[in-house]
Amino acid sequence: MAIALLIWVATIAFSLICGTILCYKVEKSKVKRWGYSGKLFK
């Protein structure tokens, strides 16, 4: 039971970290591509 819980927590943490990194990369590329006009898409 404890192992299943640890795996569940690790999976959620991993997906959150990956999502944050992907969003950060997309934001950076958007800013490079559009300049400050990229802020209009928020």
Buried (B, 14 or more C-beta within 10 A) or exposed (E): EEEEEEEEEEEEEEEEEEEEEEEEEEBEEBEEEEEEEBEEEE
